[in-house]
Amino acid sequence: MAGGRRSGGERCRLYLITPPAVDLATFPDTLARALDAGDVAALQIRLKGLDDDALRQATDAIRPVAQTRGVAVLMNDRPDLAVATGCDGAHVGEEDTPLAEARRLLGDLTLGATCHASRHLAMEAGETGADYVAFGAFFPSATKQAAPPADIEILSWWSEMMELPSVAIGGITAENCAPLVRAGANFLAVVGGVWSHPEGPAAGVRALNAAIDAASAAPGG
């Protein structure tokens, strides 16, 4: 997940998050079709409520599908299991593994941090060694119901002030993502906008990439 301050030659990219629950008999094929449909920078494995063995089993089924396509795989909450299962990094929230401990566990692997709508948390995350910061929720979200609302202006401020990449999250779809792209988000983290797309996940990936391109091409994008 290379990133940094968006320049004229850099494009906002899609950061896919797994559905809250998956059927391992069918999901790897569904994921493959989605990833083959357009540009995806990263996949976060976010399967709450699974025990360690089940999470390892799910990761072993999902990870190769993404990595063989050049998509970075990040484990939600569990930097220890991210290392043990061959992931490319981990994403942690405020109530998960402390950032300094996550940084130590991951070594040179990618570390992302949830910062909600807090500039202070984002700056602390950068100082502690996070490789990207995630802001949101920007829109109502079924998977981020407890997240405080974030103002799009925080993306503009961050992109102007900091080199560290930003991820926008929370209810993002092809229909509403343009302001986030124009504000300077490096990545758009999406769940329902892909997996719940009425024409299927592959169509969701195509629609979001088309929307990113359109927003990037617009004046100020």
Order of alpha helices (4+ residues) and beta strands (2+ residues): beta-alpha-beta-alpha-beta-alpha-beta-alpha-beta-alpha-beta-alpha-beta-alpha-beta-alpha-alpha
